[in-house]
Amino acid sequence: MNEFRERYMNPYTDFGFKVLFGIPMNKDLLISFLNVLLHKKQNIVDVTYLNSEHLGASGF
């Protein structure tokens, strides 16, 4: 039996977008995506990932 299963993720969801573009391993993919969106009006050469996510306190 194959130990690897194919999985599909929807990049239109918040979770999918973060997994696709929000990890340093995919930094080149994010830079390419942003440069396509800017239509060569600006050229992004580097990005810095910051942890700006604030999770609420658990009330349990």
C-alpha positions in Angstrom: 0.0 0.0 0.0 1.3 3.5 -0.9 2.0 5.5 2.3 1.6 8.8 0.5 -1.9 10.0 -0.4 -2.6 12.9 -2.7 -4.3 15.8 -0.9 -5.9 18.8 -2.5 -6.2 22.1 -0.8 -8.4 25.0 -1.8 -6.1 28.1 -2.2 -9.2 30.4 -2.0 -9.7 29.6 1.7 -7.8 31.4 4.4 -6.2 28.1 5.5 -5.2 27.1 2.0 -3.8 30.5 1.1 -1.7 30.5 4.3 -0.3 27.1 3.7 0.5 27.9 0.1 2.0 31.4 0.5 2.5 31.8 4.3 5.5 29.6 4.9 9.1 30.5 4.3 9.6 27.3 2.2 7.3 28.8 -0.4 8.8 32.3 -0.3 9.8 32.3 -4.0 6.2 31.3 -4.9 4.8 34.3 -2.8 7.2 36.7 -4.4 6.3 35.5 -7.9 2.6 35.8 -7.1 2.9 39.3 -5.8 4.9 40.5 -8.8 2.3 39.1 -11.2 -0.4 41.0 -9.2 1.6 44.3 -9.5 1.9 44.0 -13.3 5.5 45.1 -13.2 4.6 48.5 -11.6 6.9 47.5 -8.8 9.3 44.5 -8.4 9.4 42.7 -5.1 12.7 40.9 -4.5 12.3 39.8 -0.9 9.6 39.4 1.8 9.8 39.0 5.6 7.4 36.7 7.4 6.1 38.2 10.6 3.8 36.4 13.1 0.9 38.8 13.3 -1.8 36.3 14.1 -3.4 36.8 17.5 -5.3 33.8 18.8 -8.0 34.5 21.4 -7.7 33.2 24.9 -9.5 30.0 25.6 -12.4 30.5 28.0 -12.4 26.8 29.1 
